[in-house]
Amino acid sequence: PGQIDISESGKQAMAEMWLMYYQLIQERREAPREDMISALIAAEVTRDDGAADRLRDSEIAGFATLLGGAGAETVTKLVGGAIATFARHPEQWQQLLGDRSLIPAAVDELLRYDAPVQYNVRRSTREVTLHGVTIPAGAPVFLLGASANRDPDAWTAPDTFDINRDRTEAQNLGFGYGIHSCLGAALARMEALIALDKLLDLMPRYDVQWESCRRVSMQNVAGYSHVPVRILA
């Protein structure tokens, strides 16, 4: 908390990750496979000047680094948060044990109630006035999806965790919306569904060791880095 700039160890980790992907790109150029890196190597893009071109290795490595971090951080925080949230609502954990068809609804409610991504930042393209406040052109704008997911004008009892709630009441913004929806939403849902199903098998009854829980301190991801549990017989 309070750290603004990236740490030296963080810079080193980012550089090593970028180099790992860069090496993988060289391997796929030699022997393409049916994977994302090979598809990006083969892709043709239109540059700002209208010229058709292939992606540079540095561009592919940067994109892979972005996706790798985005996918790893968010889903792990969603699963860790799920364990903590269900520990506070054990009766709903028991509902999932009795009816696993409720798992997709549970994932949706977790995304609404305590999403790993609390906000996104965009930049205004023109001056606009909203709710009596004028946002100048070119200004950074924080879009608080987590706040919208707790909007009492949109949701009934928005601060209550309820896997049985009417999900048609409003738009769940846990994965963004429209053209700004999360690229990995389908994969993240699948991972979360599998994780909850396996956790129900592993620990049908459990206690969280709250004194040992640790939350992350990150710029754009919220949640726990450690959620130790005691599995009950």
N, C-alpha and C positions, 0 to 999 in steps of 0.2 A: 504493500500500500504506500502511495506517495511517489513511487518510482515512475517517472514520465518517459525517460528514454530507454531504449532496448539495452539490456545488459550485454557485457562482453561475451559471456557464455551463450547468450541468446543469439548474438551475431554469429558466433562460431558455429552453433548448431544449424542456423539458417544456411550458412555457406556450405556446410557439409551436406545438407539435404539437397541443395541446388546442384552440387557436384555429383551426388549420387544419381540424380535424374539425368544430368548431362551425360554421364557414362552410359546409362541405360539407353539413351537416345542413340549413341554411337553403336551400341549392340543391335538395336532394332534397325538401324540403317543397313547393317551388314546382313541381318537375318530377320525380316519383318514377321510379325505374328498378328493374330486377330485380337489386338488390344488397342487401348486408347493412344499410346505413344506412337504406334505404327500408323494409326489413322491420322494423327496430327502431322506426322512426317509427310504423308501422302496428300494432305489437304492443300487446296489452293485458295488463297485469300485475295481480296481486292484491297489494295493500299489506298491511302487518302488521295493520291493523284490519279486513281482509276486503273493503275497497272495491276495485272494479275501476277501473283508471286507465291512462293512457298514460304512457310513459316521458318524463321531462323531457329537454330538449335537453342539459342539463348531465350527466345520467346517460348518455345515448348517447355524448356526447363523451368522458366518462371511460372508458366501456367500450371504445370504439374506440382510445383512447390505450393502454389496457392490452394489447389484442390486437395492435395495431401493433408495440409494443415487444417483446412476447413472441415474435411470429413472426419479426421481423427479427433479433433478437439470437441466438436459439437455433439457427436453421438455419445462419446464417453461421458460428457457432462449430463446429457439427457438421462442416461442409464443410472449414473450415480445419484442424480436428483430424484429419479423414480424410487430408488431404494429408500432415500430419506423421506420422501413424501408419503409413500405407502406405510412406512413405520409410524407416521403420525396418523394414518387412517387405516389401521389394520383390518377393519371390517370390509373395506373395499379390496384389500389384498385377498381376503377370504372369498369375496365374490369372484375374483379372477380364478382362484383355485377351483371353485365350483362350476365356472362357465368360462372357458378360455376363448370363446367367441367374442368376449368383451375386451380382449387385449387391444384390437385396433382402436376402439373407443377410448381405452385407457391411454394409449400413446397420444391421441389427439388432445385429451384433457391435460396430459402432462405438458404438451407443447403450449397449450393455452395458459395453464396455471403458472408454470415456471420454466419458460423456454431458455435454452442455452444462449440464444442470440436475443438480447434485450432491445437492441436498436440497430439501425443502419444510418449511415450518413450520406447525404447527397448534396449537390450544389445547385442552387436555383439558377435557371436559365434566363429568367426575367423577373422584374419586380412584381410582387403579388401581395395583396392584402388579405389576410385570413383572421377572422375573429377580432378585428380591430387592430391587428398588428401587421405592419408593412415589412415584408422581407425583401431586401434589395437584391438586384440581380447579382449573381456571382457569390452569394453568401452560403456558407455551409449550413445545412439544415439537418438536425437530428430527428429521425423518424422513429418514435418510441412505440414499436409494435407491442411490447410487453404491456405498456399502459393501455393501448387500445384493446388488448385481450382481457383487461380488467375493467372495461368501460361499463358502468352501471346502466347506461342508456342502451347498451347492446346486449348485455348478458344478464340473466337472472342470477342473483347472488354471486357476483363475479369473483369474490374473494373466497368462495367455498370450492374446495376440490371435490368434484363429483363426476365419476366416470359414466354415470347414467344420465347426464344432462342432455338437453336437446341441442344437438350440434348444428342444427339448421337455424338457430337464433341469429347468428352473426358469422362474419368471416373470421376464421381463425388465422391470425397473422404470424403464427410460429415459423412458417416457411416463407414469409413475405407475401407478395400479392402481384398478380398480373405479370408484366414483363420483368419484374424484379423478384419473381419467385425463385426459390433456391434450386440450383441446378441438380443437386443431389438429393432432392426431397424423397423420391421413390426409394433410393438406396437407404437413406437414413431411416425411413419408416420400416423397411424390411429388416434392417439391423436391429432396431428397437423391438420389433415384434419377436424376433428370434431370441433376443437377450431376455425379455420378460418371460417368455415361455420356458427358457432354460432355468431362469432364476426361481420360477415357481416350482420346478422339479428339485432344484438344489436346496432351497430354503423355504419350505412352505410356512414355517414359523421362524421368526428371527427378531433380534433386538439390535438396534444401532448403538454403537459405543460413541455416544454424542461427544464426550469429552475429547475424543481422539480424531473427530472429523476436522478436515481442513478444507476451506474454500479457496478457490483460485483467485489470484489478483491479476486480471488480464484486461486489456483495453476493450475487447469486443466479445468475450465469451464469459458467461456466468455459470457458476456451479461449484461442484466439489472436486478436489483432486484426490481426496481420501475419504472413504465412507466405510470404516471397519464395522463388521457385524459379528454377532454371536448367534450361531444357528441353534435353535431350540429343538429338543426331541419331540 
